[in-house]
Amino acid sequence: MPTLAAHTLLISIVALSILLMLLRPRNIPEVYWVGAGASLLVLARLIPLSLAGRAIAKGTDVYLFLAGMMLLSEIAREQGLFDWIASVAVHHARNSGPRLFALLYLSGVVVTVCLSNDATAIVLTPAVLASVRRARINPVPFLFACAMIANAASFVLPISNPANLVVFHNGMPPLSSWLIAFLAPSFASIVITYIVLRVYFRRDLASTLEPDNGQSPLTPNGKLILIGLALIVAVLLTASAFGKDLGLPTFIAAVVITAILLIRTRSSPTPILKQISWSTLALVAALFILVEAMQSIGALAFTERALLAAQHLAAPIGAPGVPGGRFLPAGVTLAVGFTVAIANNLLNNLPVGLIAANTLTFTHTKGLLRDVTLIAVDLGPNLSVTGSLATILWLLALRREGLHVTARDFLKAGILVMPLALLAAIAASLCINLVTKM
């Protein structure tokens, strides 16, 4: 097959696979569409099998991290930890809708930071819904809070979003560097998202709650899980502080905690393993293949040239005669951030994260542009339900509970929340970059 025709066919297969992943015709899961596209590339000899193997191997740390976090989330859910968190919030709300919203939002922040955004969007959401229904108040504001804080707080720590590992799969920054770069932008993102949602849903939150009948007790095994999660977070932060990969420590810690729980309860691991979404790992592996295929034919040259062009616009900073760094004009930084953010909603943040990772590596981009790219990959999905896999799974979880949030409903809130939060986060990142370069 002539090279041009082969390249055109490859790009068409990749584009169609991602489109079908987003549209999910006949409700067929995303993994089948992306997996079929990756398989077709190999079977049609558009990419060699060895390249597909190398692409899959690149994601090893991500797979281990995802598997470990899914296992931890499942045992926490099984032991009622998320139900307990939600019931504590309801108990301390003292019949106030706005206070309950603030407490549940804060709960979502903690779960996202410590257990990743997937846990908040998929596992905490049903617990919040059950608690809010008992309080007899409109659940929609609280459910939107779960979905949006899952993205807004997902760059506080490296472990807060699997997309962080995707973007930095070629080398995670040490924890100290991460906190310097992302702590202030994360705070800005969390606060602005809360304010906009609080104002947007102010009428729904004006209702008085039903009297609280007391919070759900946390079982001894639930307390064990809570202690174990605290220890795991400490281990992961230590690994991050030394610049180590997070996947293997996460997976080992999850297996150890699960084994202790199963021994205590004399239970079989089979029910827990069945509840874990192993297809998510296959989905991520297939996406690695698709993006690597695009990279192999130079199809990412546009993103690479665009990023290089943005870097060339950097201007020197510092007093005359004093060595200084370089800074980017605010307009260029905002343009990069909002372009990546919008791309998340057209392609989903996992493929965008992989494209961004390859582009950053090829162009040797570090500093402000890299930081803003990561912020946009994590926060951009708050615009629409197609932005991230976590939001898509959140939507499906709601449908299983008999609630239907349309793409239009989400977009109406997202078009207010995401741009303002992203603007605040990029502004904070610009300020940090300016201060550190002085």
C-alpha positions in Angstrom: 0.0 0.0 0.0 1.5 3.4 -0.9 2.7 5.4 2.1 0.3 8.2 1.7 -2.7 5.9 1.5 -1.5 3.9 4.5 -1.0 7.0 6.6 -4.5 8.3 5.6 -6.0 4.9 6.6 -4.2 4.8 9.9 -5.3 8.3 10.8 -8.9 7.5 9.8 -9.0 4.3 11.9 -7.6 6.2 15.0 -10.1 9.1 14.5 -13.0 6.7 14.1 -12.0 4.7 17.1 -11.9 7.7 19.4 -15.2 9.1 17.9 -17.0 5.8 18.6 -15.5 5.7 22.1 -17.1 9.0 22.8 -20.5 8.2 21.1 -20.8 4.6 22.4 -23.2 3.4 19.7 -25.7 0.9 21.1 -24.1 1.5 24.5 -21.2 -0.8 23.6 -18.4 0.0 26.1 -15.5 2.3 25.1 -12.9 -0.4 25.3 -14.3 -2.4 22.4 -14.2 0.5 20.0 -10.7 1.6 20.9 -9.5 -2.0 21.2 -10.9 -2.8 17.8 -9.1 0.2 16.3 -5.8 -0.8 17.9 -6.2 -4.4 16.7 -7.1 -3.4 13.2 -3.9 -1.3 12.9 -1.9 -4.4 13.7 -3.9 -6.8 11.6 -3.8 -4.5 8.6 0.0 -4.1 9.1 -0.3 -0.4 9.4 1.9 -0.6 12.4 4.3 -3.5 13.4 3.4 -5.7 16.3 6.7 -4.7 18.0 5.5 -1.1 18.0 2.2 -2.0 19.6 4.1 -4.0 22.2 6.4 -1.1 23.1 3.3 1.2 23.3 1.6 -1.1 25.7 4.8 -1.5 27.8 5.0 2.3 28.2 1.9 2.3 30.3 3.0 -0.3 32.8 3.2 2.2 35.7 -0.2 3.6 34.8 -1.8 0.1 34.7 -0.4 -0.8 38.1 -1.6 2.6 39.6 -5.1 2.2 38.2 -5.4 -1.4 39.3 -4.2 -0.5 42.8 -6.5 2.5 43.1 -9.5 0.5 41.8 -8.8 -2.2 44.3 -8.5 0.3 47.2 -11.7 2.0 46.1 -13.6 -1.2 45.9 -12.7 -2.5 49.4 -13.4 1.0 50.8 -16.8 0.9 49.2 -17.5 -2.7 50.3 -16.7 -1.8 53.9 -19.0 1.3 53.9 -16.2 3.9 54.1 -17.8 6.2 51.4 -21.3 5.8 53.0 -19.8 6.8 56.3 -18.1 9.9 54.8 -21.4 11.0 53.3 -23.4 10.4 56.4 -20.9 12.4 58.5 -21.4 15.3 56.2 -25.2 15.0 56.4 -25.0 14.8 60.2 -22.9 17.9 60.6 -24.9 19.9 58.0 -27.5 20.6 60.7 -30.4 20.7 58.2 -28.7 23.3 56.1 -28.5 22.7 52.3 -25.6 25.2 51.7 -23.7 23.7 54.7 -24.3 20.1 53.4 -23.1 21.2 49.9 -19.9 22.6 51.4 -19.2 19.5 53.5 -19.8 17.1 50.7 -17.7 19.2 48.3 -14.9 19.1 50.9 -15.4 15.3 51.2 -14.9 15.1 47.4 -11.7 17.1 47.6 -10.3 14.7 50.2 -11.3 11.6 48.3 -10.0 13.0 45.0 -6.6 14.0 46.5 -6.0 10.8 48.3 -7.8 8.2 46.2 -7.9 9.8 42.7 -10.7 11.4 40.8 -12.2 8.1 39.7 -13.0 7.2 43.3 -14.9 10.5 43.7 -16.8 10.3 40.4 -17.7 6.6 40.5 -17.6 5.4 44.1 -18.4 8.4 46.3 -21.2 9.6 44.0 -23.7 6.7 44.9 -23.0 7.2 48.6 -23.6 10.9 48.3 -26.8 10.3 46.3 -28.1 7.9 49.0 -27.4 10.3 51.8 -29.0 13.3 50.0 -32.1 11.3 49.1 -32.5 10.5 52.8 -32.3 14.3 53.5 -35.0 14.9 50.9 -33.3 17.6 49.0 -32.7 17.9 45.2 -29.6 15.7 44.6 -28.4 17.4 41.4 -26.2 20.1 42.9 -24.4 17.5 45.1 -23.9 15.1 42.2 -22.5 17.9 40.0 -20.1 18.7 42.8 -18.9 15.1 42.8 -18.2 15.2 39.1 -16.5 18.5 39.0 -14.4 18.4 42.1 -13.1 15.0 40.7 -11.4 17.1 38.0 -10.9 20.4 39.8 -8.8 18.8 42.6 -7.1 16.2 40.5 -3.7 17.9 40.3 -3.2 18.6 44.0 -0.9 15.5 44.1 0.5 13.1 41.5 -1.8 10.4 42.8 -5.0 12.4 42.4 -5.6 11.6 38.7 -4.3 8.7 36.5 -4.0 11.3 33.8 -1.1 12.8 35.7 0.8 9.5 35.3 -0.2 9.5 31.6 1.2 13.0 31.0 4.3 12.3 33.0 4.8 8.7 32.1 8.4 9.5 30.9 9.3 10.9 34.4 7.2 12.1 37.3 8.6 15.3 39.0 9.6 14.9 42.6 6.9 15.8 45.1 8.6 19.1 46.2 8.6 20.3 42.6 5.1 19.1 42.0 3.8 21.0 45.1 5.6 24.2 44.0 4.1 24.0 40.6 0.6 22.8 41.3 -0.5 23.5 44.9 -1.6 27.1 44.3 -3.3 26.5 40.9 -5.1 23.5 42.5 -6.3 25.7 45.4 -7.5 28.3 42.9 -9.3 25.6 40.8 -11.0 24.1 43.9 -12.2 27.5 45.3 -13.5 28.9 42.0 -15.3 25.7 41.1 -17.0 25.7 44.5 -18.0 29.4 44.2 -19.5 29.0 40.7 -21.4 25.8 41.5 -22.6 27.4 44.8 -24.0 30.4 42.9 -25.3 28.3 40.0 -27.3 26.0 42.3 -28.2 28.6 44.9 -32.0 28.1 44.5 -31.8 24.3 44.7 -29.7 24.6 47.9 -32.1 27.0 49.6 -34.3 24.1 50.8 -34.3 22.8 54.4 -33.1 19.3 54.9 -35.1 16.6 56.7 -34.0 16.0 60.3 -30.9 13.8 60.5 -31.4 10.4 62.1 -27.7 10.0 63.0 -24.6 9.1 61.0 -23.9 5.6 59.8 -21.3 3.9 62.1 -17.9 2.9 60.7 -17.3 -0.8 61.2 -14.0 -2.1 62.7 -13.0 -3.2 59.2 -13.9 0.2 57.8 -11.6 1.8 60.4 -8.8 -0.6 59.3 -9.3 0.5 55.7 -9.2 4.1 56.7 -5.9 3.6 58.6 -4.6 1.6 55.7 -5.5 4.3 53.2 -3.7 6.9 55.3 -0.6 4.7 55.4 -0.8 4.2 51.7 -1.0 7.9 51.0 2.1 8.4 53.2 4.0 5.7 51.2 3.0 7.2 47.9 3.9 10.7 49.0 7.3 9.4 50.1 7.8 7.6 46.7 6.8 10.8 44.9 9.2 12.9 47.1 12.1 10.8 45.8 10.8 10.9 42.2 10.0 7.2 42.1 7.2 5.7 40.0 3.9 5.4 41.8 2.3 2.4 40.1 4.1 -0.5 41.8 3.9 1.0 45.3 0.2 1.7 44.8 -0.5 -1.9 43.6 1.6 -3.6 46.3 0.0 -1.5 49.1 -3.5 -2.2 47.7 -2.8 -6.0 47.6 -1.4 -6.0 51.1 -4.4 -4.1 52.6 -6.9 -6.3 50.7 -5.1 -9.5 51.9 -5.3 -8.3 55.5 -9.0 -7.6 55.1 -9.8 -10.9 53.5 -7.9 -12.8 56.2 -9.7 -10.9 58.9 -13.1 -11.6 57.3 -12.2 -15.1 56.0 -13.6 -14.0 52.6 -12.9 -14.9 49.0 -11.2 -12.3 46.8 -13.4 -13.2 43.9 -16.4 -10.8 44.6 -14.0 -7.9 45.0 -12.0 -8.7 41.8 -15.3 -9.1 39.8 -16.3 -5.5 40.8 -13.1 -3.9 39.5 -13.3 -2.5 36.0 -10.4 -4.4 34.4 -11.6 -3.2 31.0 -10.3 0.3 31.9 -6.8 -1.1 31.8 -7.4 -2.5 28.4 -8.8 0.8 27.3 -5.7 2.7 28.4 -3.4 0.1 26.7 -5.3 0.5 23.4 -5.1 4.3 23.6 -1.3 4.0 24.1 -1.2 2.0 20.8 -3.3 4.5 18.9 -1.3 7.5 20.0 2.0 5.7 19.4 0.8 4.8 15.9 0.0 8.5 15.2 3.4 9.5 16.5 5.2 6.9 14.3 3.9 8.5 11.1 4.6 12.1 12.2 0.9 12.8 12.6 1.6 14.8 15.8 3.9 17.2 14.0 1.2 19.9 14.2 1.1 19.8 18.0 4.8 19.7 18.2 5.3 22.7 15.9 2.6 24.6 17.9 4.3 24.0 21.2 7.7 24.9 19.8 6.3 28.1 18.4 4.8 28.9 21.8 8.2 28.3 23.4 9.9 30.7 20.9 7.6 33.5 22.1 9.2 33.4 25.5 10.8 36.7 26.5 13.8 37.2 28.9 13.1 38.2 32.5 15.5 39.7 35.1 17.3 42.9 35.7 19.8 44.1 33.1 23.1 42.3 33.4 21.6 39.8 35.8 21.0 36.2 34.5 17.4 35.5 34.5 14.9 32.9 33.2 12.4 33.4 30.5 8.7 33.9 30.7 5.8 33.4 28.3 3.3 36.2 27.6 0.1 35.6 29.4 -1.9 35.4 26.1 0.3 32.6 24.8 0.0 30.6 28.0 -3.8 31.1 28.1 -4.0 30.0 24.4 -2.1 26.8 25.1 -4.2 26.0 28.2 -7.6 26.7 26.7 -6.7 24.8 23.5 -5.7 21.7 25.4 -8.8 22.1 27.7 -11.2 22.2 24.8 -9.4 19.3 23.0 -10.2 17.2 26.1 -13.9 17.5 25.3 -13.4 16.7 21.6 -11.2 13.7 22.1 -11.4 12.8 25.8 -8.6 13.6 28.2 -6.8 10.2 28.1 -5.9 10.4 24.4 -5.2 14.1 24.8 -3.0 13.3 27.8 -1.0 10.8 25.8 -0.7 13.2 22.8 0.5 15.9 25.2 3.0 13.5 26.9 4.5 12.6 23.5 4.6 16.2 22.4 6.2 17.5 25.6 8.8 14.7 25.4 9.6 15.4 21.7 9.9 19.2 22.2 11.7 18.9 25.6 9.2 21.2 27.1 9.4 21.9 30.8 8.4 24.7 33.2 5.3 26.8 32.7 4.0 25.3 29.4 4.3 21.8 30.8 2.5 22.8 34.0 -0.3 24.6 32.1 -0.7 21.6 29.8 -1.2 19.2 32.8 -3.6 21.6 34.4 -5.7 21.8 31.2 -5.7 18.0 30.8 -7.0 17.6 34.3 -9.4 20.5 34.5 -10.6 20.8 30.9 -13.0 17.8 31.2 -15.3 19.9 33.5 -16.7 21.5 30.3 -18.7 18.4 29.1 -19.6 14.8 29.9 -17.2 13.6 27.1 -14.2 15.3 28.7 -12.9 12.4 30.8 -13.5 8.7 31.3 -14.3 9.4 35.0 -17.2 11.8 34.0 -18.6 9.3 31.5 -18.6 6.6 34.2 -20.1 9.1 36.6 -23.0 9.6 34.1 -23.5 5.9 33.8 -23.5 5.5 37.6 -26.3 8.0 37.8 -28.3 6.2 35.1 -28.1 3.0 37.1 -29.6 4.9 40.0 -32.5 6.1 37.9 -31.2 9.7 37.3 -30.6 11.2 33.9 -28.3 14.2 33.5 -28.2 15.2 29.8 -25.1 16.4 28.0 -26.9 19.8 27.7 -27.4 20.1 31.4 -23.8 19.4 32.1 -22.6 21.8 29.5 -24.8 24.6 30.9 -22.9 24.3 34.2 -19.6 23.4 32.7 -19.4 26.4 30.4 -19.5 28.6 33.5 -17.3 26.4 35.8 -14.5 25.3 33.6 -13.3 28.5 32.0 -13.3 30.5 35.2 -11.5 27.7 37.2 -9.0 27.2 34.4 -8.4 31.0 34.1 -7.7 31.2 37.9 -5.5 28.1 37.9 -3.4 29.4 34.9 -3.1 32.8 36.5 -1.8 31.2 39.7 0.7 29.1 37.6 1.8 32.3 35.8 2.4 34.0 39.2 4.4 31.1 40.5 6.5 30.9 37.4 7.2 34.7 37.5 8.2 34.5 41.2 10.5 31.5 40.8 12.2 33.1 37.7 12.9 36.5 39.5 
